[in-house]
């Protein structure tokens, strides 16, 4: 019987570690769950016969792995040499199931697969920064705790336990980091398809290939999202399809996967982890009941969190409170909204009418009188410079018939030489007035003109006929014309618009307004 068989449950190693359950036997080493009698806690012990040619390398690899402090690696608590003819590596104990047991039941959903592998990639990125490499990462080396947290075991030690006589090639020695990167890609592939790229590993069947090239996860299993599928191909593809940039760093893989994993074209009735406040990584995974606990593990003493519904998020709780507050009273709430809108409309109408009434400055009973013109402005919207003897405009309202405003002289036609439709003056009354009539005194005849009025609410001098209302037309008038307007015309700006001018010299035409008098009420 070998030395290993001499050790049994109940044996105490190094005067403190009591062996309890044999967990695993692999590659000549054994893994036990033991109880630390000094600190009263469970620990895991990996042991290898001290006579094994790999024994020194086994301890050295465990010693080097202690430089990595990422909490996702199970910490090395103690190293013991030649204890009952065995070298011992004592680690913290994690109550968890290996990932290969879950994948033996079914693949993981996209988001869960991306989250698990992102955790592993972040842990390995931290190890690579310290110059430590795993080199033997498989699903069996990834543990999922009952809370959903991820743990990685075997950092460095698994390499030391490779079969006797197995030597790494020069390419392996120069590419330890790339070995881990490729292993992360294979782990992602396995989480999506429950198959391992290459040969059969940890009980998972080999992934299918076509013409020597690995099939993408979407070609193996329906429902794999495009972004996770592309990420997997960027790691394992040689080269990646569609000229995608390859992923060659564990940190880059982790960052990419954190943004990946949404299901394509599938309705997932489980909410995304991105909107969850729970820190558990796999809380919403489908419940997977293993066929039995691993050898030596006690059955769970309490219901795992993975079986429990996740607590609602803050947004979900707020929506539920609002729904409960309105339940049974929706009719009253709707009636209240309609009533509020009706009252607001009535108030707005009354305020608007009151404002309109109070803003009307016209006293209807006041007598007609001459309305003072505050200013006169030349009006030439069709001219090149939009001006026509602007400095003379005030002379048309100065109560002096010896002065006036003249147009330019036009040749060939009384209709302003055919250059434009008209030209004139804008008379500003200073505010809203009711205009009854205009008396226009002209120099020369015949003259055709029109009268325009702005809206009562206008506050700026018009620069075009747009927005003005035509209120009177006189064709071929004499030098003194009185124009009566319809009653009730309220305006501030009155425009006298000359359309046809008298002849002042042979084939030369020019208009002149000597005086404009406006009568009305204010």
Order of alpha helices (4+ residues) and beta strands (2+ residues): beta-beta-beta-beta-alpha-beta-beta-beta-alpha-alpha-beta-beta-alpha-alpha-alpha-beta-beta-alpha-alpha-alpha-alpha-alpha-beta-beta-beta-beta-beta-beta-beta-beta-beta-beta-beta
